[in-house]
Structures are given as structure tokens and as C-alpha cells.
Amino acid sequence: MLSRRAVVLAAGLSVLLVVGVIVASRLFSAAGPDAAPPTPVALVPVDAPQAGSAPCATLIAALPAELTSGGAVLHRLPLAEPAPPATLAWGGGTGDPVVLRCGLNKPPELAPDAGLREISGVSWLPVTGELSTTWYLVGRPVYAALTVPAGSGTGVLQEVSERVGRSLPASP
């Protein structure tokens, strides 16, 4: 039989272990409660005449707070003021953010012979740049652009396509 002293000592050590784990997790967590908030993303304004439209509001509301990119989780980032309307950004702490802008004009690259890609039933026009690819949403009530840094993988585009497919009907 264990003595009262041994039981009290074991209980005390258990409490100290739990407190130690909690303190260590707060000290070593990169996104702990004491971590600095993310720096707002500064974006240049672009012409987006339909940014205030109902389809853009629907799309923005349908997009998640987090996206997966190449196995990393990207969190929605705050935008620096003045923030462009109908615009979102996601990032993982390093590198350029993923940016979505809604309500844009028809992209000049969109021609009858443009090489569209269909992802989850949603048509996109890819325009590849040196450091990123901008995917223009086509065949929906509004044009939108999803700019994805090079090397980010296809998870972001897949997830956004699924949300677009559920929230915006295809245009005839």
C-alpha cells in the first residue's frame, strides 16, 4: 500500500508536469497567444468595377479562412488600408501570399483560342509570370483572379475551385 506522502508527491509531480507542458507550449509555439499579429498585406489597387456586386460578395463569403498549399496551411491575412474591395489574401508566414481579387474586367488574354483549364467543373485561364501564376476565373457571373506564388502546388486552386463551383453558377 502506498503511503499518503507518496500519493501527495505523485499528484504534485503530475500537476507540475501539466503546468510545464502548458508553459513550454506557449513559449515555443510560433502562433501562440503572445505571437505578433500578421503584418497586413499591402496590395495595389486594380480596376475592379464589379467588386461590389452580389456575386463577388457571395464568392468572398464562401472562401475559407485557411487554404492548404503544398502541405502547408495558409491563414487568411489582414489587408493594409485602404484595402481593395472584394479581395482576400492567405499566407503561411514566409513568401508571397496567395491573393484573390473579384469583380475584375475581362482579362485581355481571354480570347476564343485561349487555353482554359477546368478544375472541379470551374474554368480558369492561367497566365504564368516569373514568380507566380494568375488564374482568371471565367464562365461565371464575374471575373476573378487568383494569384498563386510559384511552387505553391495545386491545392489552393483545387480548394478555391470547389468553393466557386458551390457558390457561383456557371454563366450560359
N, C-alpha and C positions, 0 to 999 in steps of 0.2 A: 504494500500500500504506500502511496506517495504521501509525503508529509505536506502539511499546509504550506510550509515555506517553499517547497519545490513547486507546488501548483501556482503560488503567487509569483514566483520567479519566472516560470514558463509563461504565464499570462502577461507579465510585464515585458518580457522579451518579444512576445508576439506583437504587442501594441507598438513597441519601438521599431520593429521591422516594418509594420504597415506605415507608420509615420515616415520612416526613412525612405520607403519606396515612393510615397507621395511627394516628399520634398525633392528627391532626386528627379522624378519625372517633371516637376515644374522647373527645375534648374536646367535640365538638359533638353527640354522639348523646344524645337525650333518654332513651333506655333503655339506656345503656351500662352496663358492669360496675360503674362507680362511682356510678350513679344510686341515689338513695334507694329502698328498697323501698316498694311502695304502702302507704298507710295502711290498716289493717284497717277494714272496713265494719262499723259498729255497727248491728245490727238488733234491733228489739224482738221479744220472744218472742210467738208466736201459738199458739193451741191447734192442735196437730197430732198427734192421738192415734195416727196410723198412720205417723209419721215413721220409726220403727224397723222398719217392715215390709220384707219381701223385695222387693215391687215398688218401693218407694222406693229401696232400695239398688241395684236394677237400673237404675232411671232415672238416679240420680246418677252411677253408674259409666259410663253411656252418653253423658253430656253432655260436650261438648268443652271444652278449656282455653281456646279462643278462639271468639268469635262475630263475625259481620260485621253491622254496623248502619249503614245509610246510607253504605256505602263505607268506614267506619272499622272497624278491628279492635279488638274488646273483649277484654281479657285477664281470665282468672279472677282474682278478688281474694280476699285473705285476709279472714276474718271475725273480728271482735273477740270475745274471750271474755267471757262464756260464749256460744258460737256456737249458734244454734238447730240442732237435728239436721235432716238431710236438706234443707239449704239451701245454695244457691250464689249467688254474685254475680259479675258481669262489669262491667268499666268500661274507659273509654278515657282516663282521666286528668282529664277535666273532666265536670261534670254529674253527675246522679244515676246510680247503677248500675242495671243490669238484675238483677233478683232472682228466683230460682226457689225455691219452698218446696214440699215434697212431704209428703203424709200429712195434709192438712187435712180438716176436716169438710166436709160438703156445703155449698156456698155458698148463702146464703139467697136469692140472686137466681135460683137454678136452679128454674124452675117448668115445668110442661108446655108453656107457651106462650113460653118463653124463646127469644130469637133466637140460636141457636147458629151458629157459623161452622165450616166444615170446611176444614182446611188439610192437604194431603197425607194425606187419609184419617183425620185426627185431629180430633175435635170439641172446640171451645173455646167458652166463654161469656165474651164481652168485657164488662167493667164499666169504663166510662170515667170517669175522675176529671179534676180540673182540670189536673194536671201529669203524669198518667200513665194508662195503661190496664192493668188487671189482667186477664189471660186465664186463666180457670179451665179446667183440663183435665177433661173429662167423658167418660164412656163407657169408662173404663179401670179397672183394679182399685183405684186410689187417686185421690183428688183432689189436684191440684197447682195452684199459682198462679204465673204468670209475669208479673211487673210490669215494664212497659216504659215508660221516660220518653217523654213527648210528643215528637214529631219524630224518633224513632229509626228510623222506617221499618219495613218488614215482614220484613227479612232475619233478624232474631233469631227471630221467631215461626216462620218457614219452617224454619229450621235445627233448632230445638227440636222442631217437629212431626215432621220426618223422623226424628230420634233416638227420639222417643216411639213412632212407628209401627214402628220396627225392634226396640224393646226391650220394650214393654208390649203384650200382646194386648188387643184390644177386648173389653169386657165384653158378655155377652149381654143 
